[in-house]
Amino acid sequence: MIEPRHIRPAIDSLVKKLESNLEELERTLEPSWPKLVEPFEKIQDRWTVVWGMIDFLETVRDTTELRAAIEEVQVTSFAWSEILEMTLGDEKGRS
């Protein structure tokens, strides 16, 4: 069961992993669907699934502790979402 105390460490760990994946993708950039778009979509999907679980948890089991945990990672969430959008925009501009 996901508890509020799990959110910050999970988001921090996920962001580190996804940043590493994104850096690797940028290092080996090839303008093709299987080499660029598919790996990028996997990065984006991992973020969407995890953040979606947090949103769902807030909907079904809203508590003061959960709201505090979510508030604590809001800046990270916003920043990571912006990075994904900017990266996607950059890649669209290159193709």
C-alpha angles and dihedrals in degrees: 000000000000113000129189091254089061096058102076096046091044094050092045091050093045094049091051091051094046092046088054091049091049093048090051091049091051092048093053096037114168119168098232134108098244095041099043116013100041095050091044091051089052090054091048093045093053090054093045094050095049095044089045090056090052091049091049092048090052090052097050102032109024113176136160090251093051093049089050092050092049092047089052092059099036093099091050090048093050093045093049092047089052091050090053092048093047092047092050090048091050092050092048089052092052096053 
